[in-house]
Amino acid sequence: MTSALSNIDVPGLKKVRSGKVREIFDLNDALLFVASDRISAFDVIMPDPIPEKGRVLTAFSEFWFGKAKHIVENHFITSDYAAIAKRVGNHEQLRGRAMLVRKCQPLPVECIVRGYLAGSGWKEYKKSQTVCSQKLPAGLVESSELPEPIFTPSTKAATGHDENISFARASEILGKPLADKVSAYSIALYKFARDYARHRGIIIADTKFEFGLEGDKVILIDEALTPDSSRFWPAATYKPGGPQPSFDKQFLRDYLETLTWDKTPPGPKLPAEIIRKTSEKYLEALQRLTA
């Protein structure tokens, strides 16, 4: 397995942000997104990176940005290494993990779509039969498919944990017309990807989108339908009534839940077997969905 990259700097380029996974550099007329191999869980960056993860995320995003551009425009320009090297110089560490993207004003709300009952949605449903204050039918079990996908926005926390919010609160933050628009785009994107993935043996249980404004135009930004931002389940073994095996970082979360760690920084060291299996799951999801 190849070595993993945690920290990425590009000589001569101004880094404007270092996120949980991505480094963002300002090229004046565009941004350079570089996906590291860092992995976070419960909003804490783990001390051990996952080999190939950054390249997998970049390949996924390029794939879905191309597939779904008929639904909504996105910020993707190119991930072609030769084209990027012309702009920033020859830096082998960027190969396969960098994207040139358009600049825009990111919206301060994360757009989550849930098609199945899992994670924090399942925890809330057990208490109140709701998810993000939306009433759901009685009698659902963990991993049940919902009658229709639901839009469940959250805040974007600069530090700490994102917080699920109601659509009414999202409308207060964004304004009702813009909240309606990103909700409709999110549901349409999810349904398109869900149907595509089903034919390839994968259930997309839920996913997170981010949008920005380019002038008055809403565009899809950040990443799209990756194992970092989605739950991918193997369709062949799907059985509601409990947690599902996955091709995403839920595998890592499940391991962390067996520890006495309190989910605050620093994250625990990861065993080599957990690192290897997480990398394999990301790569298998990419192969299954994009061939």
Secondary structure, DSSP 8 states (H G I E B T S, - for coil): ----------TT-EEEEE-SSEEEEE-SSSEEEEE-S--EETTEE-SS--TTHHHHHHHHHHHHHHHTTTTS-BSEEE--HHHHHHHH---GGGTTTEEEE---EE-SEEEEEEEE--HHHHHHHHHHSEETTEE--TT--TT-EEEEEEE--EE--SSS---B--HHHHHHHH-HHHHHHHHHHHHHHHHHHHHHHHTTTEEEEEEEEEEEEETTEEEEES--S-TTTEEEEEGGG--SSS----SSTHHHHHHHHTS---S-SS-----HHHHHHHHHHHHHHHHHHH-
